[in-house]
Each structure stands twice: as C-alpha cells, then as structure tokens.
C-alpha cells in the first residue's frame, strides 16, 4: 500500500526562498513597467462583458500568501520543480512584456464605493502600471503553486483558491482573457519542462 498524500510539514528555508523570490520578481516586474511604453491592446468582446468587481481585490492579493504557502509546505521535490518552473515562467514572461508591451484599460477609481478598497486599488495601480499583461504571471505562478501542493491534503481547497485567484485578475481588470490564457499555457509548458523534478516515489507502508 502506498501513501497518496503527505502530511504538511513547514519548511522555513523554502518559505524564505519563496519570499525572496517574490520580492525579487516584484522589483524586476515593476522596473520593467516603468521603462516600456505599451503599444498593444488585446481587449476582446468577452472582456467587455466581464464586470468590474472591486471586492476581487481580496482574492487578487491572496496570491502572495498562497505562493508562500506553496513554497513552505510543498515537498522538497515539488518545491524544486516549483522554483525552477517559476523561474522559467518569469524569464519568458519578462521577454514577452519587453517585446509586446500591452496596455490594459482600467476602470475609473471613482466607481468604487468602499473607501478602503478605493484606497487599496489606488495604491495598487500607482505601483502596478497598466502594462506587463500577457502572459499573466499572476495566473501562471498560481497554477504552478497549485501543482506544488497537489500531493497535500485539502486538494479541493487548493484548486478552489487557485481558481478564484485567477478569476480575480479578470474581475479586477488586471488582465484580459488573452492574458489569462497565455498564463495558463505558460504554466503548462513550464510544468512539463520540470515534470521529472517534481516527481517522487512514495515509500511503501
């Protein structure tokens, strides 16, 4: 008989590596936004049908603790695959952002009734400019984080959380449908490239 799911064990070194990776990625991401001039727009008719939901901010920022949890609680093999796949995804995405800078239209901040959310969105959009859209790294890294936690308990909770985070990129108008599809494809390719690194054999019991 084999064990299909392992009990979660917190790895502080992996958590620290995940935190440092997130911070470094954010710095490079934001720096690139400030040196590129958006030239393309990939807004589809479907994007125009998707409503702007300010409350999606709560789900959108859930991305950061979600990625850290994936780093902290994934097995050593899956963490190594997660780290390498995310690094590949980040490098490919930065190249795309540089070659095909996208302009992402954002709604009027005055449409937000809630003062707290209005302030949070204003700060978010001041820091994260309306560019660096396709492929969506928010989506790609979220999918790779789900993969890292796939052998842990509460798989359904991991999947639901990842799905909501990805959907929030659309309802918060951070990304277009094409951006999200690009992020999904990027995650799939990077997962396939690092497939062997994330595999492990369960000990018999």
Beta strands, then each sheet from edge to edge (+ up, - down):
end
